Amino acid sequence: MLTLLERDARVVLCCMSMLERAVAEAYARALRGEADPAIRAALAFISADSEKHARVLEALASGAACRRDECQGLMGTAWGREMEAAERVADLRGLLAGYDDLLSLESAAGEEYSAQIFLKAVEAMGSIPSALAHDLLRMISEDEERHGRLLSAIRNRIAALVQGGRQRRRSSAGS
């Protein structure tokens, strides 16, 4: 028989799995139509990792079921905003518009930061059944940190591409 704390921890893991899956799909949509191969590769990398995280969290949730409204209540408004933001992402521009609002957690990219907080909270609940499960959660958290760095690199790459395009147009106009 599960204690209330164990059940809540499993529901939190289920909710995190739901968010990871939504974010994986957002990154997959963002890479469609992106011409730059390095940006496409980085988005594909994050998308695949996020899908992997969803499967791992789902397995750790041990069959716990969760509904979106239940997750909203348990996880708070930031979780709900991240779900909505992930669902709104149609392309890279949409993802990066959300990235600009990262500090207010109103973006799919915000998931890369808040997921670390939620995972640490689940660990702190003390109801993760094994050292192996703790290691998996720690590894997911480390992946999320890397995703944040990749998002910054994507932003910088886009800025460089835009700047390079402006300089080429100026050179052409001056000729």
Secondary structure, DSSP 4 states (H G I P E B T S, - for coil): ---HHHHHHHHHHHHHHHHHHHHHHHHHHHHTT---HHHHHHHHHHHHHHHHHHHHHHHHTTT----HHHHHHHH-HHHHHHHHHHHH--SHHHHHHHHHTGGGT-STTTHHHHHHHHHHHHHHTT----HHHHHHHHHHHHHHHHHHHHHHHHHHHHHHHHHHHHHHHHHHHH-
